[in-house]
Amino acid sequence: MKERVGRGSFGTVYRALWEGREVAVKELHPWVRQDAGRLDALRQEVDLLRSLDHERVVRVLAYDGENGRVVMEFVRGKTFRALLDDPGSRLSALLASLQDVAQGLMFLHSRRLVHKDVKPENIFVSESGGAKLGDFGFAQRTGGLGGWLRRLAGRQRIQGTVAYMAPEILKGGSPSGKSDAFSLGVVIYEAAALRRPFRSSSEQISKVEGGAEVSRGAGEVVRKILKHDPEPPSRARPGVPREIDAVALGLLAKDPSERLEVTHAFMALRTAVAKIQARRSEA
C-alpha cells in the first residue's frame, strides 16, 4: 500500500503496486468482512465485473477474499466532485466528462448491469480529460434477483447517497437502468446549476449504508426527491444550453416510465458541448 486516496460505504481505497502496476485497492470495512453472505455476493460480483472492458468504466482486476480487498484500475487524475468544487472548471469540460459517464452507463446497461451509486465521487476524470465510472460496490444485475442479490437486499438498508437516489429506490423498489438515469440527471443538474436539484437546508449529503448516521437533513432531501419538481438549471446559471435544461429535467422525472433513457442524455450532452465550444470560438 502506498497512500490512502478515498473512503466509501464498503471500504477504504489505497493507491498501491500490484503485479508491477499502479492500482487502486479497496480494503473492505470490518463490518463487510464479517458478513459471510455479503462477502460471497461481492466475490460473485467481482467475478462478473472482471469480465468487463470498456474505456469509460474503471476495470476491476482481482479479489483477495482472504484479506477483504478488491484490486481495481487506478485512474490518475481527479474525481468529478473535485472538478465541481473547482471554480475554474468550465461547463463544457464538465459536460464532456458526463458524456463519457453516459457512455459508460450505456455499456453497463447493455450487459444488464446497474451501477446503483452514480454520483460525483464515483466519477474519475483522468489527467488526459477522459472520465470513467467506478466504485462498483453497489453494482447489481437487472432482472430476476439471484440468491446473492437477495442476501444484499435482505439487509433492508438503503444503499448509496440519498441526494442522488431515484424516487422508486427510496420507496424500496428494485434498481434499474432508469434509476441510474435519475442519478445521472442529478449529477448533470449539479454540473449545470452548480447546486443539486434536491437539497436540505443544511446542504449536507447523507449516507445510510452500513449503519452510518443519517443527518437530520436527509428526510428533507427524501421529501423533495419524492414531491418537488426542480426549476431548470439555467434559472440558476444563465447560459446553460436548453438541451441541458431538457435532459436534466427529463432524467429527473418521478415516474420511471416517463424518464429519459441514458442514451438521450448522451446525445444531449454531445450537442450541448458542441454548442458551447462553437459559442466560445465565435466570441
C-alpha positions as CSV (number, residue, x, y, z in Angstrom):
1,M,0.0,0.0,0.0
2,K,1.3,3.5,-0.8
3,E,-1.3,6.0,0.3
4,R,-5.0,6.4,1.2
5,V,-6.9,8.0,-1.7
6,G,-10.5,7.7,-0.6
7,R,-13.2,6.1,1.6
8,G,-16.6,4.8,0.7
9,S,-19.5,2.9,2.2
10,F,-17.9,-0.5,1.7
11,G,-14.2,0.2,2.3
12,T,-11.2,2.5,2.2
13,V,-9.3,2.9,-1.1
14,Y,-5.5,3.0,-1.3
15,R,-3.0,3.5,-4.2
16,A,-0.7,0.5,-4.4
17,L,1.5,-1.6,-6.6
18,W,0.2,-5.0,-7.8
19,E,2.0,-7.2,-10.3
20,G,4.2,-4.3,-11.2
21,R,1.5,-1.8,-12.0
22,E,-0.1,1.0,-10.1
23,V,-3.6,0.1,-8.9
24,A,-6.3,1.2,-6.5
25,V,-7.1,-1.3,-3.7
26,K,-10.3,-1.2,-1.8
27,E,-9.9,-2.6,1.7
28,L,-13.3,-3.6,2.9
29,H,-14.6,-2.3,6.2
30,P,-14.7,-4.8,9.1
31,W,-18.5,-5.0,9.1
32,V,-18.4,-6.1,5.5
33,R,-15.6,-8.7,6.1
34,Q,-17.6,-10.2,9.0
35,D,-20.7,-10.7,6.8
36,A,-20.3,-14.1,5.1
37,G,-23.3,-13.6,2.8
38,R,-22.1,-10.2,1.7
39,L,-18.6,-11.4,1.0
40,D,-19.9,-14.2,-1.1
41,A,-22.1,-11.7,-3.0
42,L,-19.1,-9.5,-3.5
43,R,-16.9,-12.3,-4.8
44,Q,-19.5,-13.3,-7.4
45,E,-19.9,-9.6,-8.3
46,V,-16.2,-9.1,-8.8
47,D,-16.0,-12.3,-10.9
48,L,-18.6,-10.7,-13.2
49,L,-17.1,-7.2,-13.2
50,R,-13.6,-8.6,-14.1
51,S,-15.1,-9.6,-17.5
52,L,-16.0,-6.0,-18.3
53,D,-13.6,-4.0,-20.5
54,H,-14.7,-0.5,-21.6
55,E,-12.8,2.7,-21.8
56,R,-15.4,4.6,-19.7
57,V,-15.6,2.0,-16.9
58,V,-12.9,1.5,-14.3
59,R,-11.5,-2.0,-14.6
60,V,-11.9,-4.5,-11.7
61,L,-8.8,-6.6,-11.7
62,A,-8.9,-9.1,-8.8
63,Y,-10.4,-10.0,-5.5
64,D,-8.4,-11.1,-2.4
65,G,-11.1,-12.7,-0.3
66,E,-8.8,-13.7,2.5
67,N,-7.8,-10.1,3.2
68,G,-11.0,-8.5,2.1
69,R,-9.5,-6.5,-0.8
70,V,-10.7,-5.6,-4.3
71,V,-8.0,-4.6,-6.8
72,M,-9.0,-2.0,-9.5
73,E,-7.5,0.1,-12.2
74,F,-6.0,3.3,-10.8
75,V,-7.1,6.5,-12.6
76,R,-4.5,9.2,-12.2
77,G,-6.5,12.5,-12.0
78,K,-9.4,13.9,-10.0
79,T,-12.9,12.9,-9.0
80,F,-15.7,14.8,-10.6
81,R,-16.5,16.1,-7.2
82,A,-13.1,17.9,-7.1
83,L,-13.9,19.4,-10.5
84,L,-17.3,20.6,-9.4
85,D,-15.6,22.3,-6.4
86,D,-13.1,24.0,-8.6
87,P,-14.3,27.5,-9.6
88,G,-12.1,27.3,-12.6
89,S,-13.8,24.3,-14.2
90,R,-15.6,25.1,-17.5
91,L,-19.1,24.0,-18.1
92,S,-18.1,22.4,-21.4
93,A,-15.4,20.3,-19.7
94,L,-17.9,19.2,-17.0
95,L,-20.5,18.2,-19.6
96,A,-17.9,16.4,-21.7
97,S,-16.9,14.3,-18.7
98,L,-20.6,13.4,-18.1
99,Q,-20.9,12.4,-21.8
100,D,-18.2,9.9,-21.1
101,V,-20.1,8.7,-18.0
102,A,-23.3,8.3,-20.0
103,Q,-21.3,6.2,-22.5
104,G,-20.1,4.0,-19.6
105,L,-23.6,3.6,-18.3
106,M,-24.9,2.6,-21.7
107,F,-22.3,-0.1,-21.8
108,L,-23.2,-1.4,-18.3
109,H,-26.9,-1.4,-19.1
110,S,-26.2,-3.3,-22.3
111,R,-24.7,-6.0,-20.1
112,R,-27.8,-6.0,-17.8
113,L,-25.8,-4.3,-15.0
114,V,-27.0,-1.4,-12.9
115,H,-24.4,0.7,-11.1
116,K,-26.7,2.0,-8.4
117,D,-24.4,4.6,-7.0
118,V,-23.8,7.2,-9.7
119,K,-22.5,10.4,-8.0
120,P,-19.6,12.8,-8.5
121,E,-17.4,10.9,-6.0
122,N,-17.6,7.8,-8.2
123,I,-16.7,9.5,-11.4
124,F,-12.9,9.6,-12.1
125,V,-11.5,12.1,-14.6
126,S,-8.0,11.3,-15.8
127,E,-5.3,13.8,-16.4
128,S,-5.9,13.5,-20.2
129,G,-9.5,14.6,-19.6
130,G,-11.4,11.3,-20.2
131,A,-13.9,10.2,-17.5
132,K,-14.5,6.8,-16.1
133,L,-17.3,5.5,-13.9
134,G,-16.0,3.5,-11.0
135,D,-16.7,2.2,-7.5
136,F,-18.9,-0.8,-8.2
137,G,-19.6,-1.6,-4.6
138,F,-23.3,-1.5,-5.4
139,A,-23.4,-2.7,-9.0
140,Q,-26.1,-5.3,-9.5
141,R,-27.7,-7.3,-12.3
142,T,-31.1,-6.3,-13.5
143,G,-33.9,-8.7,-13.9
144,G,-34.5,-11.7,-11.7
145,L,-32.7,-11.4,-8.4
146,G,-30.4,-14.3,-7.7
147,G,-29.7,-15.6,-4.2
148,W,-26.7,-13.5,-3.7
149,L,-28.6,-10.3,-4.5
150,R,-31.4,-11.4,-2.2
151,R,-28.9,-11.5,0.6
152,L,-27.9,-8.0,-0.1
153,A,-31.5,-6.7,-0.4
154,G,-32.5,-8.6,2.7
155,R,-30.4,-6.3,4.8
156,Q,-33.2,-3.7,4.5
157,R,-30.6,-0.9,4.2
158,I,-31.0,1.8,1.6
159,Q,-27.6,1.9,-0.3
160,G,-26.0,4.9,-2.0
161,T,-26.1,8.6,-1.3
162,V,-29.6,10.0,-0.6
163,A,-29.3,13.1,-2.7
164,Y,-28.7,11.1,-5.9
165,M,-31.2,8.3,-5.4
166,A,-34.3,7.8,-7.6
167,P,-37.8,8.0,-6.0
168,E,-38.5,4.3,-6.7
169,I,-35.4,3.3,-4.8
170,L,-36.3,5.4,-1.8
171,K,-39.7,3.7,-1.8
172,G,-38.0,0.3,-1.6
173,G,-38.1,-0.6,-5.3
174,S,-35.5,-2.5,-7.3
175,P,-32.6,-0.8,-9.1
176,S,-32.8,-0.5,-12.9
177,G,-31.3,1.4,-15.7
178,K,-33.9,4.1,-15.1
179,S,-32.7,4.6,-11.5
180,D,-29.2,5.0,-12.8
181,A,-30.6,7.6,-15.3
182,F,-32.1,9.5,-12.4
183,S,-28.8,9.6,-10.6
184,L,-27.1,10.8,-13.8
185,G,-29.7,13.5,-14.0
186,V,-28.9,14.8,-10.6
187,V,-25.2,15.0,-11.5
188,I,-25.9,16.8,-14.8
189,Y,-28.1,19.2,-13.0
190,E,-25.4,19.8,-10.4
191,A,-22.8,20.4,-13.0
192,A,-25.0,22.9,-14.9
193,A,-26.5,24.8,-12.0
194,L,-23.6,24.4,-9.6
195,R,-26.0,23.1,-7.0
196,R,-28.0,19.9,-6.5
197,P,-31.7,19.9,-7.5
198,F,-32.8,18.4,-4.2
199,R,-31.1,19.9,-1.2
200,S,-31.6,20.1,2.6
201,S,-31.4,23.4,4.3
202,S,-28.0,22.3,5.8
203,E,-26.7,21.2,2.3
204,Q,-25.3,18.1,3.9
205,I,-25.1,14.9,1.8
206,S,-26.3,11.9,3.9
207,K,-25.3,8.3,3.7
208,V,-27.5,5.5,5.0
209,E,-25.4,2.3,4.3
210,G,-23.5,0.2,6.7
211,G,-25.1,1.7,9.8
212,A,-23.7,5.2,9.1
213,E,-25.5,8.0,10.9
214,V,-28.2,9.8,8.9
215,S,-28.2,13.6,9.1
216,R,-31.3,15.5,10.1
217,G,-31.4,16.9,6.6
218,A,-31.8,13.5,4.9
219,G,-35.6,13.4,5.5
220,E,-36.0,16.8,3.8
221,V,-33.9,15.7,0.8
222,V,-36.0,12.5,0.5
223,R,-39.3,14.5,0.6
224,K,-38.0,16.8,-2.1
225,I,-36.9,13.9,-4.3
226,L,-40.4,12.4,-3.9
227,K,-42.5,15.5,-4.3
228,H,-40.5,18.5,-5.6
229,D,-40.0,19.4,-9.2
230,P,-36.8,21.4,-9.6
231,E,-36.6,24.5,-11.8
232,P,-34.4,24.3,-14.9
233,P,-30.7,24.6,-14.3
234,S,-30.5,27.7,-16.5
235,R,-32.5,29.6,-13.9
236,A,-29.5,29.3,-11.5
237,R,-26.9,29.7,-14.2
238,P,-27.8,31.7,-17.3
239,G,-26.2,30.4,-20.5
240,V,-26.8,26.8,-19.8
241,P,-27.9,25.3,-23.2
242,R,-31.6,24.4,-23.5
243,E,-30.6,20.8,-24.3
244,I,-29.2,20.5,-20.7
245,D,-32.3,22.0,-19.2
246,A,-34.4,19.5,-21.1
247,V,-32.3,16.4,-20.4
248,A,-31.7,17.2,-16.8
249,L,-35.4,17.6,-16.0
250,G,-36.3,14.6,-18.3
251,L,-33.9,12.4,-16.4
252,L,-35.4,13.6,-13.1
253,A,-39.0,12.5,-13.9
254,K,-40.5,10.9,-10.8
255,D,-42.2,8.1,-12.8
256,P,-39.5,5.8,-14.3
257,S,-41.8,5.1,-17.3
258,E,-41.7,8.8,-18.1
259,R,-38.0,9.2,-17.5
260,L,-35.5,9.7,-20.3
261,E,-33.0,6.9,-21.2
262,V,-29.3,7.4,-20.7
263,T,-29.0,7.3,-24.5
264,H,-30.9,10.5,-24.7
265,A,-28.6,12.1,-22.1
266,F,-25.5,11.0,-24.2
267,M,-26.9,12.7,-27.3
268,A,-28.0,15.9,-25.5
269,L,-24.6,16.2,-23.8
270,R,-22.8,15.9,-27.0
271,T,-24.9,18.5,-28.7
272,A,-24.6,20.9,-25.7
273,V,-20.8,20.6,-25.6
274,A,-20.5,21.3,-29.3
275,K,-22.8,24.4,-28.9
276,I,-20.7,25.8,-26.0
277,Q,-17.5,25.2,-27.9
278,A,-18.8,26.9,-31.0
279,R,-20.1,29.8,-29.0
280,R,-16.6,30.2,-27.4
281,S,-14.8,30.1,-30.8
282,E,-17.1,32.8,-32.1
283,A,-16.6,35.1,-29.2
